[in-house]
Amino acid sequence: MKESEMAETLGITKDTLTKYRKANLERGVHWDCKPGFAVEYLDAGRNRVQQQFGLEDTPTPADEVMGIVRGFPRNDRLIDVELEGRMVRCRVRNRELYVKGMEFPMYPLLSVDGAEMYVVKGKPRRKGRWK
């Protein structure tokens, strides 16, 4: 299984998975790749990653939720979102397309430090309009 596919399936970021692989996994035993090609995880590597992050053998995909834009922090790739009465952060590609009060779909990410982070699913067609 490729590293990007594994990160998406497990619901963790690819950067988190890459950092863990470089620090804790051994090439040839847990993963392998040819120059210029994507990293392929072997069975031992998949099992070890699942144990490290406390994930099941058959993970379920993250549930999509609807959020409402409430603010814009200084970081251009983040927006503050209201979700079920609480404020969370959501990663976006270009926050210029979002306006306060806009509703859009997003899904949660599992992070190493336990911070609650979400990622937008897709992107708006125009400023302030999802579809």
KOLTIDREN-143341 format. One record per residue (C-alpha): x, y, z; residue in one letter; residue number from 1. Coordinates in Angstrom, 3 decimals. Example, Ala and Ser with C-alpha at 12.3 -4.5 7.8 and 13.67 -1.06 7.14 Angstrom:
<rs>
{{12.300, -4.500, 7.800}, 'A', 1}
{{13.670, -1.060, 7.140}, 'S', 2}
</rs>
This chain:
<rs>
{{0.000, 0.000, 0.000}, 'M', 1}
{{1.360, 3.441, -0.917}, 'K', 2}
{{2.073, 5.982, 1.810}, 'E', 3}
{{-0.511, 8.482, 0.558}, 'S', 4}
{{-3.209, 5.783, 0.336}, 'E', 5}
{{-2.345, 4.529, 3.813}, 'M', 6}
{{-2.546, 8.028, 5.317}, 'A', 7}
{{-5.942, 8.615, 3.698}, 'E', 8}
{{-7.279, 5.211, 4.762}, 'T', 9}
{{-6.114, 5.594, 8.372}, 'L', 10}
{{-7.263, 9.216, 8.637}, 'G', 11}
{{-3.875, 10.685, 9.554}, 'I', 12}
{{-1.825, 13.268, 7.695}, 'T', 13}
{{0.842, 12.131, 5.258}, 'K', 14}
{{3.397, 14.355, 7.014}, 'D', 15}
{{2.705, 12.616, 10.332}, 'T', 16}
{{3.089, 9.217, 8.702}, 'L', 17}
{{6.323, 10.260, 6.943}, 'T', 18}
{{7.879, 11.590, 10.165}, 'K', 19}
{{6.971, 8.379, 12.004}, 'Y', 20}
{{8.385, 6.230, 9.162}, 'R', 21}
{{11.715, 8.096, 9.068}, 'K', 22}
{{12.128, 7.951, 12.855}, 'A', 23}
{{10.901, 4.454, 13.710}, 'N', 24}
{{10.604, 2.147, 10.693}, 'L', 25}
{{13.344, 0.277, 8.834}, 'E', 26}
{{13.651, 0.188, 5.059}, 'R', 27}
{{13.319, -3.304, 3.620}, 'G', 28}
{{11.554, -4.604, 6.733}, 'V', 29}
{{8.631, -2.202, 7.170}, 'H', 30}
{{8.675, -0.223, 3.903}, 'W', 31}
{{10.433, -0.066, 0.559}, 'D', 32}
{{10.666, 2.184, -2.497}, 'C', 33}
{{12.607, 2.544, -5.724}, 'K', 34}
{{14.207, 5.894, -6.614}, 'P', 35}
{{11.564, 8.193, -8.095}, 'G', 36}
{{8.621, 6.076, -6.961}, 'F', 37}
{{6.205, 6.278, -4.032}, 'A', 38}
{{6.893, 4.596, -0.690}, 'V', 39}
{{5.252, 1.171, -0.387}, 'E', 40}
{{4.430, -0.170, 3.089}, 'Y', 41}
{{4.934, -3.864, 3.726}, 'L', 42}
{{2.654, -5.894, 6.029}, 'D', 43}
{{4.974, -5.483, 9.024}, 'A', 44}
{{5.031, -1.714, 8.525}, 'G', 45}
{{1.252, -1.446, 8.230}, 'R', 46}
{{0.762, -3.439, 11.431}, 'N', 47}
{{3.305, -1.354, 13.328}, 'R', 48}
{{1.740, 1.952, 12.218}, 'V', 49}
{{-1.721, 0.715, 13.213}, 'Q', 50}
{{-0.433, -0.305, 16.646}, 'Q', 51}
{{1.400, 3.011, 17.161}, 'Q', 52}
{{-1.619, 5.164, 16.406}, 'F', 53}
{{-4.087, 2.825, 18.146}, 'G', 54}
{{-6.033, 2.056, 14.984}, 'L', 55}
{{-8.043, -1.015, 14.061}, 'E', 56}
{{-7.046, -3.483, 11.355}, 'D', 57}
{{-9.994, -2.329, 9.257}, 'T', 58}
{{-10.291, 1.415, 9.863}, 'P', 59}
{{-13.463, 3.245, 8.939}, 'T', 60}
{{-13.311, 6.372, 6.811}, 'P', 61}
{{-13.734, 9.674, 8.628}, 'A', 62}
{{-17.290, 10.999, 8.800}, 'D', 63}
{{-18.052, 14.148, 6.861}, 'E', 64}
{{-19.516, 16.993, 8.915}, 'V', 65}
{{-20.799, 20.460, 8.023}, 'M', 66}
{{-19.073, 23.502, 9.514}, 'G', 67}
{{-19.802, 27.237, 9.453}, 'I', 68}
{{-17.014, 29.800, 8.954}, 'V', 69}
{{-16.720, 32.114, 11.994}, 'R', 70}
{{-13.263, 33.726, 11.726}, 'G', 71}
{{-9.884, 33.958, 10.079}, 'F', 72}
{{-6.623, 33.523, 12.054}, 'P', 73}
{{-3.345, 34.968, 10.746}, 'R', 74}
{{-2.371, 31.720, 8.996}, 'N', 75}
{{-3.625, 31.873, 5.375}, 'D', 76}
{{-4.355, 28.156, 5.290}, 'R', 77}
{{-6.561, 27.999, 8.390}, 'L', 78}
{{-10.078, 29.167, 9.181}, 'I', 79}
{{-12.039, 29.133, 12.441}, 'D', 80}
{{-15.164, 27.003, 12.136}, 'V', 81}
{{-18.185, 26.484, 14.375}, 'E', 82}
{{-19.004, 22.811, 14.720}, 'L', 83}
{{-21.829, 21.672, 17.003}, 'E', 84}
{{-21.512, 24.769, 19.187}, 'G', 85}
{{-17.727, 24.708, 19.594}, 'R', 86}
{{-14.914, 26.378, 17.661}, 'M', 87}
{{-12.378, 24.249, 15.752}, 'V', 88}
{{-9.688, 24.923, 13.142}, 'R', 89}
{{-9.958, 23.744, 9.555}, 'C', 90}
{{-7.191, 23.546, 6.948}, 'R', 91}
{{-8.025, 24.973, 3.505}, 'V', 92}
{{-6.070, 25.618, 0.305}, 'R', 93}
{{-7.113, 29.215, -0.228}, 'N', 94}
{{-9.082, 31.020, 2.452}, 'R', 95}
{{-9.863, 33.962, 0.148}, 'E', 96}
{{-12.786, 31.921, -1.232}, 'L', 97}
{{-14.450, 31.638, 2.207}, 'Y', 98}
{{-16.675, 34.241, 3.896}, 'V', 99}
{{-18.120, 34.380, 7.425}, 'K', 100}
{{-21.346, 32.403, 7.746}, 'G', 101}
{{-20.540, 30.094, 4.831}, 'M', 102}
{{-21.418, 26.417, 5.364}, 'E', 103}
{{-19.188, 23.696, 3.873}, 'F', 104}
{{-18.326, 19.975, 4.310}, 'P', 105}
{{-15.163, 18.891, 6.138}, 'M', 106}
{{-13.745, 15.789, 7.788}, 'Y', 107}
{{-11.555, 15.264, 10.878}, 'P', 108}
{{-7.863, 14.388, 10.895}, 'L', 109}
{{-6.053, 12.318, 13.506}, 'L', 110}
{{-2.968, 14.195, 14.686}, 'S', 111}
{{-0.045, 13.004, 16.793}, 'V', 112}
{{-0.384, 15.707, 19.462}, 'D', 113}
{{-4.132, 15.096, 19.851}, 'G', 114}
{{-5.180, 18.533, 18.585}, 'A', 115}
{{-8.604, 18.643, 17.004}, 'E', 116}
{{-8.055, 19.551, 13.346}, 'M', 117}
{{-10.318, 19.316, 10.318}, 'Y', 118}
{{-9.704, 19.443, 6.567}, 'V', 119}
{{-12.088, 20.861, 4.000}, 'V', 120}
{{-13.541, 18.412, 1.496}, 'K', 121}
{{-13.091, 20.011, -1.927}, 'G', 122}
{{-13.104, 23.761, -2.545}, 'K', 123}
{{-15.648, 26.489, -3.253}, 'P', 124}
{{-16.494, 27.305, -6.878}, 'R', 125}
{{-16.640, 31.042, -6.190}, 'R', 126}
{{-16.124, 33.316, -3.227}, 'K', 127}
{{-18.789, 32.550, -0.629}, 'G', 128}
{{-20.471, 29.766, -2.628}, 'R', 129}
{{-19.839, 26.085, -2.140}, 'W', 130}
{{-21.694, 24.874, -5.239}, 'K', 131}
</rs>
